[in-house]
Amino acid sequence: MSSTPDMRDLSELNEFIRTAAIGVGTHLGPDSDWAPVAFLVTSDGDMKIVATDGWNNDRERKRYLDQISEAIINIRAVAVGMVSTIWMLTIAKDKNYYPFVHPRPREHPQREEALLVIAMSAEESITAIATIDRHSNQPPSLREWEIVEDEVEGDMPIPLRNALRKVKG
C-alpha cells in the first residue's frame, strides 16, 4: 500500500521532482531541455507550480526567480523544489570561487550540462545533480544522481532561500 508523499519533507519533494523529471525526459527531443519548474509547498502540504519556458539571458532568469520569490512570500511557502537544466563546472571542494568563477560555467570549455533538482526550506536543502548525455536520434538521458545535503550557493538558490527565510521570520 503506497501513501501520498508529504511534499513538506525535503527528501520526498526532491525524489518526487527527480521522478517527474525522468518521465518528462523520455518525451524530449534530442536537443530539448527540461523547462525550469518550481514547486512551492505550503505548511498544509498544498503545492503551487510556477513554470516558464526558460530564459535567454540573465535578466529573464532573474525575472523568473523574482516571480518565484514573490510567490513564496505571497502563499507563505515553507518549502520550494525546483528543476532546471544547467551548465556546471566541477571545482575542488576546498575551493570557494563563488561568485567569481570566470568564465562562468556556461562559457567554460570544461563545462558539463546537467539537470539540477533542489528542494529547500529556510533551514536546509537537498540538491540532486545528474549529468545529461545527448544522443543524436533519441531523448537525452541522465547519468546517476549525485545527492548533496549541504546548503548550495548560486544565483538560483540564494533568492529562493531568502524568500523562505522572510516567510519564516
N, C-alpha and C positions, 0 to 999 in steps of 0.2 A: 504494500500500500504506500503510495507516494503522497507526500504532503506538499502544500504550496510553499515555495521558498519565501523566507522573510527577507525582503529586499533591504531592510534596515541593517541586516548583518552584512558587513562588507565582503566577507568571503562568498556568501551566497549571491550578492549582487554582482561581484566580479565574475563568478562562474556562470551566472545567467547570461551576462553580456558576451562572454567568450563563446558560449554555446551558440548564441544567436548569430554572432559574427561568423562562426564556421559555417552555419547554414546559409547565411547570405552569400558567403564566398563561393559556394557551389553554383551560384547563378550569375556571377560576374563574368564579363568578357575578359580576354587575356590582358588587356591594358587598363581595365577598370580598377578603381579604388573603392574601398569601403567608405561610404559617406560618413562624416562626423555626426554622431548622435549622442546626446546627453540624456541621462535618465535621472530625474530628480525625485527623491523619496522623502515623503513627509513622515512625521512622528507616528502616524497611524498606519504607515506602510503603503499608502497610496503612491502612485507613480505618475509623473508628468514627463512626457518626452519632448525634447527640444532638438529638432533636426535641421540640417542645412545640406545643400548640395555640395558644399565645400567652399573653398576660398581660393582666390588667385593671388593674394598679396597679404602682407602683414596687417594692413588696415582692415580688410574684410575679416580676417581671423579674429582680430581684436573686437570688432563689432559683434561677432558671434559669441565670443567669450563674455562680453559685456551683457549680451542678451541673456545668456545662461545665468550669470551672476545676479542680474536683476530678478530673474525668475526664482532663483534660490531664495532671495530675500522676500519676494512677494508671497510665495507659498510657504515660507518658513521651513524649507527643506532641512532635513537632518543628515542627509547623505546624497551624494551625487556619483553617478557612474558615467564614464564616457568612453567611447571607442572612436579611434581616428587612425588613418594611415599617416605615418610619419617618416621622415628621414632621420636616422640615428647615426651616431658616431660613438663607437665604444672607446672609452678612455680609461686609464688606470684608476682603480678605486681610490687610491691615496691622493689623487689629483683632483682639485676642485677648480674647474675652469669657468664655471657658470658665473656671470653671464658673458664671459669673454672668450668663447670658442670661435676662432677665426681660421678659415672661413666657417660660416655657420654650417651645421650638418648637411643641409640640403644642397650646399655648394661644394662640400668637401669631396675630394677624389676617393676617399676610403669609406664613404657613406654606405649605409645599408637601408633598404626600405623595410619597414616593419609595421605591424599592427599593434597599436597601443590600447590597452584597456586599463582604466583607472577607476577604482572605487574608493571614495574618501568620505570621511566625516571631518568635523572640525579638529579632531584629535589624532586621527590615524589615516593611513591609506594603504591600499594593496594595489600594486601595479603588476600587470602581466604584459609581456612583450613577446611577440613571435615574429621572426624574420619572414618576409614574404619572398617566395620563389615565383618568378614569372615563367610562363610556358607559352609557346607560340600559338597553339591552337586550342587551348583549354583554359579554364579559370585559374587564377593564381592559387597557390597553395601556401599553407603556413607551416613553418617548422615548429618544433616543440616550444610550448610556452615557457618563458622564464618568469618566475614569480618573485617579486621584490616587495617586502613588507616595510621598507623604510620610507620616510617622507620624501617624496620626489620634488625636485625643483624644476623650474622651467616656465616658459611663457604661458603654457596651458594650465597647469595645476595651481599655480600661485593665486590667480584671481578667484578661482573657484573655492579654494581653501579659505581665502579671506572673506568671501561672502558667507560661507558656512560658519565661520567664527563670528561674524557680525550677527547672524541669526542666534547663535548660542549665547551671545552676550558676553 
